[in-house]
Amino acid sequence: MGKGEGTGAAGPVPWVPTREQVARAGSLTVPDVLARGLDVVLVGINPGLYTAAVGHHFARPGNRFWRALADGGFTPRVYSAFEDGALLELGIGVTNVAARASASADELSPEELVRGGRLLLEKLQRYRPRWVAFLGIGAYRAAFSKPRAAVGPQPEMLAGARVWVLPNPSGLNAHYTQERLGQLFAELKCAIDGSRPSSRSRSAAGSHGTRKKLSQSV
């Protein structure tokens, strides 16, 4: 039986939604995890119904996002989806191209993705991350009219942020093994680390721990 989310000493307490809660989640959205000046904002396609039901990003069992994030060196261990807000302390944000929850990303229309891309650009202009990484090449191609985009670094920038494309970490994406996902996430991590400003610049800008949290979600 599902239950409402509680808060323990270490943060939100994980819980499992009922089938009824998942079925009703189509009207729900997942809050963004964003703050100014992050190293990278990771952009999903849109929330699945399970994720929307619990209100935390990439929450569905079987989604490989959290394992890939750890394998790629972004987190010191495999985080729970219920710890998504803690990513801000690591300089990482999370949002989606489209806010509408659905059983499958295939349910999104091209118009929704284009509209979502415009809204995402506004967020990037507000929060000014150094990098933005899309978790799903199809959504990036559709949202920004880049039909030939491939996985990896992109030549263009968005609101001053360097752009990278990663595969969709859904367990349904059989084109990439968990090991390969980890390798691709690690390539992005190396690129981010290699582009960091000098220690003097970082000191002037302040550490991640002192950033003001402006909004939190997925």
N, C-alpha and C positions, 0 to 999 in steps of 0.2 A: 504494500500500500504506500502511495506517495505521501509526502508531507511537505509542509512549507519549509523554506530555508531558515535555519537558525544561525546564530553567530557564536562561535566558540572563542577560546583564548587566542587561537591561531588564525581566526578569520571565519569565513562562511563554512558551515558544516555540510559536507556532500549529502545529497539525497537523490532518490530515484523517483521520477514522475510516474504516475499511473498512465495506462493507455489512454484514458479519457483526457487527462491533462495534456498529453502529447497531441491528441486529435484536435483539441481546442486551441492549440498554440499558434494557429495561422494568423491570428490577429495581434500577436505579440511581437515585440522587437527586443533586441539585445543591446544594452547600453555600450557605447564606445569606451574603450580604455585608452584615453588620450591625455597628453600633457604637452606643454610647449617644449620645443628643443630636444625631442627624443632622438636617439641614434637611428631608429628605424620604426616605421609603422607597417605592420603586417596586415594585408588586406585580403579577407576571405571573399567568396562570391556572394553568399547570403546565408543567413542562419537556417539550419534545418529545424524541423519541428521539435525534435528532442532538445536541441540547444536552446531554442526559444522558450520551451517549457521551464527549463531550469534557470535561464537568464544568464548563462555564462558561455563564453566562446568555445567552440569545438568540443562540446560536452558529450556528444554521442559516443557510446562505447564502440570501439572499432576505428574511430578517427585517429589517424597517426600523427596529428599535429604536435601533440605534447611530447611524444617520444622523439620525433624529428628535431624539435627545438632543443632537447637535451643532447641528442646525438650530434647536433651541429655546433654545440658549445655555447648556445645562448643562455641556457639555464644550468645550474650546478647539479640538478637532478630532474627527474620527470615530474613536472608539476601536475596538479589536478586542475581541471577546468575551473573549479571553484576558487582557485588561486590566481585567476587571470589578472586581477587588480595588482598583484605583487610584481607583475612584469614591469610596471612603471619604474620601480626601483632599479631595474636592470637596463633602463633606457629603451624599453620596448613598448610599443603601443599596438592595439588591435582594433580594427573596424572592418566594415564590409562594403563592397561595391553597392549592393542593394540591401535595404533594411528589411524588406518583407520576408518573413519566414515561409518556407515551403518544404514539401516532402522531398523534392528534388530540385536542383538548380536548373534543370531543363524546363521547369515551369515558368522561368523568367522570360519575358519578352525582350527582344533587342532594344526596344524603346526604354524599358526599365533599366537595362544596363547602361545605356547612354545617359539617361537621367541620373542614375547613380554615380556615373563617372563625373558629371558636373558637380554634384553635391560633394563628392570626395575631394575634388580639386579645391572647393571652398574650405573644406576642413584642413587640407594641407597648407593652404595659404594662411590659415589662422594659427595652426600649431607648429609649422615650420620644422618638420623632422629633417634629418640629413639624408635619410634613405627612405624609400617606400618599396615594399616587396609585395607583389600580387601572388596569391596562392591559387592559381588557376589561369592557365594561358588563354583559354577561350573567353573568359570574362574580360580579361585585359584587352584582347583583340577587339571584342565587341564594344566595350565602353569607350575606347579611345581610338577607334578606327585604325588599328594596327594589324591588318590581316596576316602579315608575314612575320610577326613577332615570334621569337623562339625562347625557350627556357634559358635564363641567364641574364646578364646585364643588358640594358637597353641604351641606345644612343641618346634618346631624348631625356629631358628632365621634366618634373612636374612641380610647379611652385617652388623651384630651387632645390628640390630633392632628387637625388639620383634614383634611377628606377631599375628594379630587378624583378624577374618573373621566376616563380617556383611552381612545381606541379601542385595540383590539388591533392592535399594529404588524405582525402577521403579513402576509407578502406575499399571502396568500390573502384578506385583507380588502379587497375591491375597492371598498368604500364610501368609502374615504379614500385620496386620492393622497398621495404622499410630501410634496408641498408643504403639503397641508392638515395632515398629521400634525405637521410642523414648526411650523406656526402654533399648533396646539393645545398642543403641548409648550411653546412660547414663552409662551402665556397662563398656564400653570401657573408657569413660571419668574418671570414678572412678579409674580404673586400672592405667591410665596414671598419674592422680594426686597422687595416692598412691606410684608411683615409682619415683617421682621427686627427684633430688639430694638435698642435704642439702642447706640451704640458703647461706652458705659460698661458696659451689660449684657453685651455680647459680650466685653469685656475681662475682666470678672469671671468669665465662664463659661469663657474660654480659647478658643483658635483650634482649627479643625478639625485642624490638623496635630499638635496635642498630645493629641487624643482617643486613648483606649486602644482598640485594636482588639480586640473581644471574640469575633467569629466572622467567618469569611469563606467565601463560596461562590458560588452559581449560576454 
